[in-house]
Amino acid sequence: MKKGILIFGFLLVLAACYKEVPDEQPDPFAGQDNTNNNTNKDSLDPTSFAGLHKQIFSVRCAVPLCHDGSFEPDFRSIESAYQNLVYHPVVKNDAQNSFTYRVLPYDVDKSWLIERLTTDDPVLGRMPLYADPLSETQLNNIKAWINGGCKDVAGNVAVYPNLQPQVINRFALDSLNKRLDTLFDGRFPAPFIVPPGINFTLGVQVKDDSTVTNKLKNLQFKFSYDKDDFSGATVKPAIYLIQDYIIVSLNSSQFQPNKTVYFRFYCQDEHHSSSAEFPQNASPFYYKDLFAFIVK
């Protein structure tokens, strides 16, 4: 238990450090925009999601190297923007971890989107970065949409989804609690470096929208030398540590040296019949590279 407490003390800093990483993936919603691209943007209801996307998100946020698919949330299309906002778990958060969702229907104060658009925190940064803030009218239009239940483009009020558990961080520590997952071979994102012949702890931080982390079941890690094929993966049971942290103890001699070892985490909440998997085959390439290590 003493080791667990020491590890937890070190991990307290990790939740605030996990960054939304660049994405080079194609928009999975491309070509599904239900609005007429020839529609005059001023003819749309400015408090509808179609109006917000055409007048704000697509022109102020989906700009090169921002939310054009380079970083979450992805505002390239109406569908990707909606799915990346409403009831979407936050990745970043404030120092008090006050927010659960990027947008929470009917609740402006608990919607991370509004916080990011209005914050005066110089470290967090107000969105859009390095540009003029949204006008009071634009902010009020977004708030009106949220307070109206976050209706989609068909006019349907948002329905709370029961999501699979979400992995929001990963870490690796040696026996002295020295962080291993920050040791790279000069490039990023990339597998981290693990020295040969050492005991180390591999873990994830997990959140679920309906099940507390210590009630999650079927906890396990799988390890493969093929980033997309885990059919013959080595399976290691994991244990709940404390709060939202789940770990597995390993020795690097279990793995072939100088070969990339890809790992995935699995768990099951109380409302799904199948386990959540992260990363998945469909996940962006950088998650697969970050959830990997090389023994050398």
Buried (B, 14 or more C-beta within 10 A) or exposed (E): EEEBEEBBEBBEEBBEEBEEBBBEBEBEBEEEBEBEEEEEBEEBEBBBBBBBBBBBBBEBBBBEEBBBBBBBBBBBBBBBBBBBBBBBBBBBBBEEEEBBBBBBBEEBEBBBBBBBBEBEEEEBEBBBEEEEEBEEEBBEBBBBBBBBBBBBBEEEEBEEEEBBBBBBBBBBBBEEEEBBBEBBEEEEBBBBBBEEEBEBBBBBBBBBBEBEBEEBEEBBBBBBBEBEEBEEBBEBEBEBBBBBBBBBBBEBEEBEEEEBBBBBBBBBBEEBEEBBBBBEEEBBEBBBBBBBBBBE
